[in-house]
Amino acid sequence: MPKAIRAAGRRVGIMGELLMFLWERKLWWMMPMVSVLLLLGILLVFAQSSAIAPFIYTLF
């Protein structure tokens, strides 16, 4: 595995551990799903305390 990927994995904590796990087990096809779920979670956390919250909740 390239040194850059290992170094990045050590710096980002839990998310890095998850990506390293997926990389070592050759589960590359799961990386897009994990990243979409992560982005969706971040969107929901930030939308709770903002003025766009009513518009986000109508999507679900």
C-alpha positions in Angstrom: 0.0 0.0 0.0 1.3 3.5 -0.8 2.8 5.5 2.0 0.5 8.4 1.3 -2.6 6.4 1.9 -1.2 5.0 5.2 -0.2 8.5 6.4 -3.6 9.9 5.5 -5.3 7.0 7.3 -3.4 7.7 10.5 -4.4 11.3 10.6 -8.2 11.1 10.2 -8.9 8.7 13.1 -12.0 6.5 12.9 -12.8 7.3 9.3 -9.2 6.5 8.3 -9.5 3.2 10.1 -12.6 2.4 8.2 -11.0 3.3 4.9 -7.9 1.3 5.7 -10.1 -1.7 6.6 -12.0 -1.5 3.3 -8.7 -1.1 1.4 -7.0 -4.0 3.1 -10.0 -6.3 2.5 -10.3 -5.2 -1.1 -13.8 -3.8 -0.6 -13.3 -0.9 -3.0 -16.9 -1.1 -4.1 -18.1 -0.1 -0.7 -16.1 3.1 -0.5 -18.6 5.2 -2.6 -21.5 3.9 -0.4 -19.6 4.8 2.8 -18.8 8.3 1.5 -22.4 9.0 0.5 -23.7 7.9 3.9 -21.0 10.1 5.6 -22.0 13.1 3.5 -25.7 12.5 4.2 -25.0 12.4 7.9 -22.9 15.6 7.8 -25.7 17.3 5.8 -28.3 16.3 8.4 -26.2 17.4 11.4 -25.5 20.8 9.8 -29.1 21.3 8.6 -30.6 20.8 12.1 -29.3 24.1 13.3 -29.8 26.2 10.2 -32.6 27.9 8.4 -32.7 25.3 5.6 -33.8 22.6 8.1 -37.5 22.6 6.9 -36.4 22.1 3.3 -34.1 19.2 4.2 -36.8 17.4 6.2 -39.1 17.5 3.2 -36.6 15.4 1.2 -37.1 12.5 3.7 
